[in-house]
Amino acid sequence: MGKLRPGRIAPMLAAALLAASVAACGGGSDEPAASGQPAEKIKLTVGLFSDFHFAPLYEEFKKTHPNVEIVERRAQFNDHHKNLTTQLATGAGAADVVAVEAGYIATFTPLADKFYDLGQYGLGKRQADYLDWKWSQGLSPDGKLLGLGTDIGGTAMCYRTDLFKAAGLPTNRDEVSKLWPTWEDYAKVGQQFMAAKVKNAKWFDGPGENFRAMVDQAPVGFYDEQNNLVAGTNPDVKKAWDLSVQMLQADESAKLAAFSPPWNTGLTKGSFATIVCPSWKTGSIKDAAPTTAGKWDVAAVPGGGGGNQGGTHLMAPKQGKHPKEAAELIDLLTSKDNQLKLFTDAGALPSIPALYDDPAITGFTNPFFNDAPTGKIFTDAAKALKPQHVGPKAGDVLTAFGNALQRIEQGKQQPDASWQQALQDLDRIK
């Protein structure tokens, strides 16, 4: 659920907001119905960028809110965040509840005048539930609670055991983890895989996810703690870039953009052997390629872990007319019990640390992934996670680098020229 499948947010967000002449709709009346009168029929819209597996939880909510109709609408990841920017700028079109992915949360939390303060609806009581850093990500600069977390993105590496066997590589998850203590080792094993000439298979899906995982493991990523954009001068970013380019030049990439229709097809056909795998992506793989059950397993991510990839907050734009019900729905969707359900059903790793020692999670094995102990794998990853500061336009920055790697992959630019163009794109993002 997190899924930084990077998207493009309008770089002139602040200017667009200032220029907007249509004010956001204020919250309508939430007065209780008169005694003996049926509650007013209302509709809540929920805007998501993928299937969050919320449908059963909507039914749970309606048991206590029989007057509420919930309508879910989905857009592709890129479009979802771009559309939300436009909707906030024009004051029209936003859903009552919106999902905002980790790479974009710092874009929207400064816009406290555009979102309801969930603390005004009693959700401040939830602070003790959360990882401190996850809670803080949902706060405005002046401390208003604008978003409540769903999940986080502790990371592993998913791999196809059938393709590993065909290449003469070990298939046991512990042995596989030992193959790549570093990303450089991962690239070398990729060369071994490619030398085995497994029919119609590459080492990984595309370079963007590997690049992001490497950057996420660094102490500092695209921004420093003061929100200065340092991506172009950060040696860890350049190191991740150079290794990503090296793997492209070694022909290890299947040239498939994550979550695109060809990527979904590639999952089913076995077009690539490994994939960077935050917890939520285990659900994505299962949804996109159900016929591959039992062919996957889960190993440690190269580099020793420590990075967060994805995760989401739920927010309530002020255009909504029913903030009380929207806040109550957010509360239910993010509750401790339902975060546990969403992990076992969809692989969404809870952002409530008390669950990391719950036997229902620590003892959970995933039959789709060859009975991998994903509960232990991902809770261990969560405990080792060192959150990195996320700057206000991290999603745009990631998009710029992803586009640059894609230009190399498609033969449109040489690496040095593409890097220089990426730096120029960063200057426009500032």
C-alpha positions as CSV (number, residue, x, y, z in Angstrom):
1,M,0.0,0.0,0.0
2,G,2.5,2.1,-0.1
3,K,3.9,1.7,-3.3
4,L,6.3,4.4,-4.4
5,R,5.7,3.8,-7.9
6,P,6.7,7.3,-8.5
7,G,4.3,9.8,-10.0
8,R,4.5,13.4,-11.2
9,I,3.1,16.1,-9.0
10,A,2.8,19.5,-10.5
11,P,6.0,21.3,-9.6
12,M,4.2,24.6,-9.1
13,L,1.9,23.3,-6.4
14,A,2.1,26.2,-4.1
15,A,1.5,28.7,-7.0
16,A,-1.4,26.7,-8.2
17,L,-3.0,26.7,-4.8
18,L,-2.5,30.5,-4.5
19,A,-4.0,31.0,-7.9
20,A,-7.1,28.9,-7.3
21,S,-10.2,30.9,-7.2
22,V,-12.6,28.2,-6.2
23,A,-12.6,27.6,-2.4
24,A,-12.8,24.1,-1.1
25,C,-16.3,23.1,0.2
26,G,-16.5,23.3,3.9
27,G,-17.7,20.4,6.0
28,G,-21.4,20.1,5.9
29,S,-23.6,19.6,9.0
30,D,-22.7,16.6,11.0
31,E,-25.4,17.2,13.6
32,P,-27.1,14.0,14.8
33,A,-30.5,13.2,13.5
34,A,-33.4,14.3,15.7
35,S,-34.5,11.7,18.2
36,G,-36.6,9.1,16.5
37,Q,-35.7,10.3,13.0
38,P,-33.6,8.1,10.7
39,A,-30.0,9.3,10.1
40,E,-29.3,11.2,7.0
41,K,-28.2,9.1,4.0
42,I,-24.7,10.2,3.1
43,K,-22.1,9.0,0.7
44,L,-18.3,8.8,1.4
45,T,-15.8,8.5,-1.5
46,V,-12.5,6.9,-0.9
47,G,-9.7,7.7,-3.3
48,L,-6.9,5.0,-3.6
49,F,-4.1,4.2,-6.0
50,S,-4.5,0.4,-5.9
51,D,-6.6,-2.3,-4.3
52,F,-6.0,-1.9,-0.6
53,H,-8.3,-4.8,0.2
54,F,-10.6,-2.4,2.2
55,A,-13.9,-3.9,0.9
56,P,-14.6,-6.1,3.9
57,L,-13.7,-3.3,6.2
58,Y,-16.3,-1.0,4.5
59,E,-18.9,-3.6,5.4
60,E,-17.7,-3.6,9.0
61,F,-18.0,0.2,9.1
62,K,-21.5,0.1,7.7
63,K,-22.7,-2.2,10.5
64,T,-22.4,0.8,12.9
65,H,-23.1,3.4,10.1
66,P,-26.0,2.0,8.2
67,N,-26.8,5.4,6.7
68,V,-23.4,5.6,5.0
69,E,-22.7,4.5,1.4
70,I,-19.0,4.1,0.6
71,V,-17.8,4.4,-3.0
72,E,-14.2,3.6,-3.7
73,R,-12.5,5.0,-6.8
74,R,-9.0,4.1,-8.0
75,A,-6.5,5.7,-10.3
76,Q,-3.0,4.7,-11.3
77,F,-0.4,5.7,-8.8
78,N,1.0,8.6,-10.9
79,D,-2.4,9.9,-11.8
80,H,-3.8,9.6,-8.3
81,H,-1.3,12.0,-6.7
82,K,-1.2,14.4,-9.6
83,N,-5.0,14.5,-9.6
84,L,-5.1,15.2,-5.9
85,T,-2.8,18.2,-6.4
86,T,-5.1,19.6,-9.0
87,Q,-8.2,18.9,-6.9
88,L,-6.8,20.7,-3.9
89,A,-5.7,23.7,-6.1
90,T,-9.1,24.0,-7.8
91,G,-11.2,23.2,-4.7
92,A,-13.2,20.5,-6.4
93,G,-13.1,16.8,-7.1
94,A,-11.2,15.3,-4.1
95,A,-12.6,12.3,-2.4
96,D,-13.8,12.3,1.2
97,V,-10.9,10.1,2.2
98,V,-7.6,9.9,0.2
99,A,-4.6,7.7,0.4
100,V,-1.2,9.5,0.2
101,E,1.9,7.4,-0.3
102,A,5.1,7.9,1.7
103,G,7.0,9.7,-1.0
104,Y,4.3,12.3,-1.3
105,I,3.1,12.8,2.3
106,A,5.5,15.7,2.9
107,T,4.0,17.4,-0.2
108,F,0.6,17.5,1.3
109,T,1.1,17.9,5.1
110,P,2.1,21.6,4.7
111,L,-1.4,22.3,3.3
112,A,-3.2,22.3,6.6
113,D,-5.9,24.6,5.2
114,K,-6.8,21.9,2.7
115,F,-7.3,19.0,5.1
116,Y,-9.4,18.4,8.2
117,D,-7.5,18.1,11.4
118,L,-8.3,14.6,12.5
119,G,-7.3,15.5,16.0
120,Q,-10.5,17.6,16.1
121,Y,-12.4,14.3,15.7
122,G,-10.8,12.4,18.5
123,L,-8.0,10.6,16.5
124,G,-5.2,12.2,18.5
125,K,-5.9,9.4,21.0
126,R,-4.2,7.0,18.5
127,Q,-0.7,8.5,18.9
128,A,0.3,5.9,21.4
129,D,-0.4,3.1,18.9
130,Y,2.0,4.2,16.3
131,L,5.7,4.2,15.4
132,D,6.9,7.7,16.3
133,W,8.2,8.5,12.9
134,K,5.1,7.2,11.1
135,W,2.9,9.4,13.4
136,S,5.1,12.4,12.8
137,Q,4.8,12.0,9.0
138,G,1.1,12.7,9.2
139,L,1.4,16.0,11.1
140,S,1.3,19.5,9.6
141,P,4.3,21.8,10.4
142,D,2.2,23.3,13.2
143,G,1.3,20.0,14.7
144,K,-2.2,19.3,13.2
145,L,-3.0,15.6,12.6
146,L,-3.7,15.5,8.9
147,G,-3.1,11.8,8.1
148,L,-3.3,8.5,9.9
149,G,-0.9,5.7,8.8
150,T,-2.0,2.4,7.3
151,D,1.2,0.5,6.7
152,I,5.0,0.8,6.3
153,G,7.4,-0.7,3.7
154,G,10.0,-2.8,5.5
155,T,11.8,-4.5,2.6
156,A,12.9,-8.0,1.5
157,M,13.7,-9.6,-1.9
158,C,11.1,-11.8,-3.6
159,Y,12.5,-14.4,-6.1
160,R,11.3,-17.1,-8.4
161,T,12.6,-20.5,-7.2
162,D,11.9,-22.2,-10.6
163,L,14.1,-19.6,-12.4
164,F,16.8,-19.9,-9.8
165,K,16.8,-23.7,-10.1
166,A,17.0,-23.4,-13.9
167,A,20.1,-21.1,-13.5
168,G,21.8,-23.5,-11.1
169,L,21.4,-21.1,-8.2
170,P,20.3,-22.2,-4.7
171,T,16.6,-22.0,-4.0
172,N,16.5,-22.2,-0.2
173,R,15.7,-18.7,1.2
174,D,18.6,-18.7,3.8
175,E,21.1,-19.8,1.1
176,V,19.8,-17.2,-1.3
177,S,20.1,-14.4,1.3
178,K,23.8,-15.3,1.7
179,L,24.3,-14.8,-2.0
180,W,24.0,-11.0,-1.8
181,P,25.1,-9.3,1.5
182,T,25.7,-6.2,-0.6
183,W,24.1,-4.7,-3.7
184,E,27.4,-5.3,-5.6
185,D,27.0,-9.0,-4.8
186,Y,23.5,-8.9,-6.0
187,A,24.7,-7.5,-9.4
188,K,27.3,-10.2,-9.6
189,V,24.8,-13.0,-9.0
190,G,22.7,-11.3,-11.7
191,Q,25.6,-11.8,-14.1
192,Q,25.7,-15.5,-13.1
193,F,22.0,-15.8,-13.8
194,M,22.3,-14.1,-17.2
195,A,25.2,-16.4,-18.1
196,A,22.9,-19.4,-17.5
197,K,20.7,-18.2,-20.3
198,V,17.4,-19.0,-18.7
199,K,14.8,-18.8,-21.5
200,N,13.0,-15.5,-21.7
201,A,14.1,-14.4,-18.2
202,K,16.1,-11.5,-16.9
203,W,17.5,-10.9,-13.4
204,F,15.1,-8.1,-12.3
205,D,12.1,-6.2,-13.5
206,G,13.4,-2.7,-14.1
207,P,16.1,-0.4,-12.5
208,G,13.9,2.0,-10.7
209,E,12.9,-0.2,-7.8
210,N,16.5,-1.3,-7.1
211,F,17.7,2.3,-7.3
212,R,15.1,3.4,-4.8
213,A,15.9,0.6,-2.4
214,M,19.6,1.5,-2.4
215,V,18.9,5.2,-1.8
216,D,16.4,4.3,1.0
217,Q,19.1,2.4,2.9
218,A,21.4,5.4,3.0
219,P,21.5,7.7,6.1
220,V,20.4,10.6,3.9
221,G,18.4,10.3,0.7
222,F,17.2,13.0,-1.6
223,Y,16.7,15.6,1.1
224,D,18.6,16.5,4.3
225,E,16.8,17.2,7.6
226,Q,16.5,20.9,6.7
227,N,14.6,20.0,3.5
228,N,17.4,21.0,1.3
229,L,17.4,19.0,-2.0
230,V,20.8,17.2,-1.9
231,A,20.1,14.4,-4.4
232,G,22.5,15.7,-7.0
233,T,25.4,16.0,-4.6
234,N,24.7,13.0,-2.2
235,P,27.4,10.4,-2.9
236,D,25.0,7.6,-1.8
237,V,22.6,8.6,-4.5
238,K,25.4,8.6,-7.1
239,K,26.6,5.2,-5.9
240,A,23.1,3.8,-6.4
241,W,22.9,5.4,-9.8
242,D,26.2,4.0,-10.9
243,L,25.3,0.5,-9.8
244,S,21.9,0.7,-11.4
245,V,23.5,1.7,-14.7
246,Q,26.1,-1.1,-14.4
247,M,23.3,-3.6,-14.1
248,L,21.5,-2.1,-17.1
249,Q,24.7,-2.4,-19.1
250,A,25.0,-6.0,-18.1
251,D,21.5,-6.6,-19.6
252,E,20.1,-7.8,-16.3
253,S,16.8,-5.8,-16.6
254,A,13.6,-7.0,-18.1
255,K,12.8,-3.3,-18.9
256,L,9.4,-3.5,-17.2
257,A,8.0,-0.5,-15.3
258,A,6.6,-1.7,-12.0
259,F,2.8,-2.1,-11.9
260,S,2.4,-1.5,-15.6
261,P,0.3,-4.1,-17.6
262,P,3.5,-5.5,-19.1
263,W,4.9,-5.9,-15.6
264,N,1.8,-7.8,-14.5
265,T,2.2,-10.1,-17.5
266,G,5.9,-10.5,-16.8
267,L,5.1,-11.7,-13.3
268,T,3.0,-14.4,-14.7
269,K,5.3,-15.5,-17.5
270,G,8.5,-15.5,-15.3
271,S,10.1,-12.6,-17.2
272,F,12.4,-11.8,-14.3
273,A,13.8,-13.7,-11.3
274,T,14.0,-11.2,-8.5
275,I,12.0,-8.2,-7.4
276,V,12.6,-5.7,-4.5
277,C,9.8,-6.6,-2.2
278,P,8.4,-4.4,0.5
279,S,5.8,-6.3,2.5
280,W,2.9,-4.8,0.7
281,K,4.3,-6.0,-2.7
282,T,3.7,-9.6,-1.7
283,G,0.0,-8.8,-2.0
284,S,0.5,-7.0,-5.3
285,I,2.3,-10.0,-6.7
286,K,-0.4,-12.4,-5.6
287,D,-3.1,-10.1,-7.0
288,A,-1.4,-9.7,-10.4
289,A,-0.1,-13.2,-10.9
290,P,-2.3,-15.7,-9.0
291,T,-1.3,-18.6,-11.1
292,T,2.3,-18.4,-9.9
293,A,1.5,-19.5,-6.4
294,G,4.3,-21.6,-4.9
295,K,6.9,-20.5,-7.4
296,W,8.0,-17.5,-5.2
297,D,10.0,-17.2,-2.1
298,V,11.3,-14.4,0.1
299,A,14.9,-13.6,1.0
300,A,16.8,-10.8,2.7
301,V,17.2,-7.6,0.7
302,P,20.9,-6.8,-0.2
303,G,22.6,-4.1,1.8
304,G,21.5,-5.3,5.2
305,G,18.0,-3.8,5.1
306,G,17.2,-0.7,7.1
307,G,15.2,1.1,4.3
308,N,11.5,1.9,4.1
309,Q,9.8,1.7,0.7
310,G,6.3,2.9,0.6
311,G,3.5,2.9,3.1
312,T,0.5,5.1,3.2
313,H,-1.5,7.7,5.2
314,L,-5.2,8.3,4.9
315,M,-6.3,12.0,4.9
316,A,-9.6,13.9,4.7
317,P,-9.7,16.8,2.3
318,K,-11.9,19.7,3.5
319,Q,-13.9,19.5,0.3
320,G,-15.7,16.6,2.0
321,K,-19.1,17.4,3.6
322,H,-19.0,14.7,6.3
323,P,-15.7,15.0,8.2
324,K,-17.0,13.2,11.3
325,E,-17.8,10.1,9.3
326,A,-14.7,10.4,7.2
327,A,-12.6,10.5,10.4
328,E,-14.5,7.5,11.9
329,L,-13.8,5.5,8.7
330,I,-10.1,6.4,8.8
331,D,-10.0,5.3,12.4
332,L,-11.6,1.9,11.5
333,L,-9.4,1.3,8.4
334,T,-6.2,1.9,10.5
335,S,-7.2,0.2,13.7
336,K,-4.9,-2.3,15.3
337,D,-7.2,-5.2,14.5
338,N,-7.7,-4.2,10.9
339,Q,-4.0,-3.6,10.4
340,L,-3.4,-7.2,11.5
341,K,-6.1,-8.4,9.0
342,L,-4.6,-6.4,6.2
343,F,-1.2,-8.0,6.8
344,T,-2.5,-11.5,6.6
345,D,-4.8,-10.7,3.7
346,A,-2.8,-8.4,1.6
347,G,0.8,-8.2,3.1
348,A,0.4,-4.6,4.4
349,L,3.0,-4.4,7.2
350,P,1.4,-2.6,10.2
351,S,2.6,0.7,11.4
352,I,1.6,-0.3,15.0
353,P,4.7,-1.8,16.6
354,A,2.7,-3.7,19.3
355,L,1.7,-6.0,16.5
356,Y,5.3,-6.9,15.7
357,D,5.3,-9.4,18.6
358,D,1.8,-10.7,18.1
359,P,1.9,-14.4,17.3
360,A,-0.7,-14.0,14.6
361,I,1.9,-12.0,12.7
362,T,5.2,-13.5,13.9
363,G,4.0,-17.0,13.2
364,F,2.4,-16.2,9.9
365,T,3.6,-18.1,6.8
366,N,2.5,-17.2,3.3
367,P,1.5,-20.3,1.2
368,F,1.7,-18.2,-2.0
369,F,5.4,-17.7,-1.3
370,N,6.3,-21.3,-0.6
371,D,5.2,-20.9,3.0
372,A,7.9,-18.3,3.7
373,P,7.7,-17.0,7.2
374,T,6.8,-13.5,6.0
375,G,5.5,-12.5,9.4
376,K,8.9,-12.9,10.9
377,I,10.8,-11.6,7.9
378,F,8.9,-8.4,7.7
379,T,8.6,-7.7,11.4
380,D,12.3,-8.2,11.7
381,A,12.7,-5.7,8.8
382,A,10.5,-3.2,10.6
383,K,12.4,-3.5,13.8
384,A,15.7,-2.8,11.9
385,L,14.2,0.0,9.8
386,K,15.9,3.4,10.1
387,P,13.5,5.9,8.7
388,Q,14.9,8.4,6.3
389,H,13.8,12.1,6.1
390,V,11.4,12.5,3.2
391,G,11.4,15.9,1.6
392,P,8.5,17.8,0.1
393,K,9.0,16.7,-3.5
394,A,10.7,13.3,-3.0
395,G,8.2,11.7,-5.4
396,D,9.1,14.2,-8.2
397,V,12.8,13.6,-7.5
398,L,12.4,9.8,-7.8
399,T,10.5,10.3,-11.0
400,A,13.4,12.3,-12.5
401,F,15.9,9.6,-11.7
402,G,13.5,6.9,-12.9
403,N,13.0,8.7,-16.2
404,A,16.8,9.1,-16.5
405,L,17.4,5.3,-16.0
406,Q,14.6,4.6,-18.5
407,R,16.3,6.8,-21.1
408,I,19.5,4.7,-20.8
409,E,17.5,1.4,-20.8
410,Q,15.7,2.4,-24.0
411,G,18.9,3.5,-25.7
412,K,17.9,7.1,-25.9
413,Q,20.8,8.6,-23.9
414,Q,24.2,7.5,-22.7
415,P,24.6,7.3,-18.9
416,D,26.6,10.6,-18.4
417,A,24.2,12.6,-20.5
418,S,21.2,11.1,-18.8
419,W,22.7,11.9,-15.4
420,Q,23.3,15.5,-16.4
421,Q,19.7,15.8,-17.6
422,A,18.5,14.4,-14.3
423,L,20.4,17.1,-12.5
424,Q,18.8,19.7,-14.7
425,D,15.4,18.3,-13.9
426,L,16.2,18.5,-10.2
427,D,16.9,22.2,-10.6
428,R,13.4,22.7,-11.9
429,I,11.9,20.7,-9.0
430,K,13.5,22.9,-6.3
